[in-house]
Amino acid sequence: MSERNDQGLFITLEGGDGSGKSTQAELLASWLRERGRTVVRTREPGGTEVGVEIREIVLHHRGDIAPRAEALLYAADRAHHIATFVRPALKRGEVVIQDRYLDSSVAYQGVGRVLDPAEIRELSLWAAEGLLPDLTILLDLDETVARTRLDNARTRYDRLEAEKAEFHARVRAAYLGLAADEPDRFLVLDASQPVDEIFAAIRRRIATLL
C-alpha cells in the first residue's frame, strides 16, 4: 500500500552519478526559498547521523557486500530517514528536496545488482511506510557522458560509481522504465542540456504543485 504526502511537498531527484542532481537541487531550493517556502535538502543514504554511518558502509566499505545485504542496508537507512527526518518536515508543511530515494534502490540494487526489482520496491515501500514523492525529477544522461563528467570531478570513486559501464547502462534503462510506468510522478529531463534550460523545465513543473 502506498501513499502520497498531502501537507508539505516531497521532491526527489534521481539519475546516474554525474547527471547534475546536486546543481539542480540547489537551484530549486533557492528558488523556492525566494518564494517564501521553508525548504530542507537531504539525501539517501546519509540524511541522518545513522544514515551517515550506513553511507560509509555501503559506498566506501573495502571489500564486497552481498547484493541482498546492500539492499537491506539502503532500506534500513530509508526507514530511519523517513521516520525521523522527512515525515516530520512534511508534517510541518515544508518542502523536502531529496537526492535519491526508492527509485535508486530499484535501479541500482534491483536491476544493477540483478536482484528482483519488484521485491526491492516493496522492501523500500515497507521501510518508508508507503511514502511516495509528489514529484520525482529524473536527470537522464548517457552513462559514457556521465563517466567523463565524473572523471573530471572525482579523485575518489565510491563502490557504485566504480562499477563497469554495463552496470550503469542497466541502471539508466531501469530509471527510464520506472518513469514510463509512473508518468504522473516523474519529470524526465535530458541532463546533457544546459543547466538553465533544465532548471526552467523544473520550475514549470514545480509551479503546478505549489
Helices and strands as residue ranges (DSSP letters): E 3-4, E 9-14, H 21-34, E 39-43, H 49-60, H 67-81, I 82-86, H 87-91, E 95-99, H 102-104, I 105-112, H 117-127, E 131-132, E 135-140, H 143-153, H 165-181, E 186-190, H 195-207
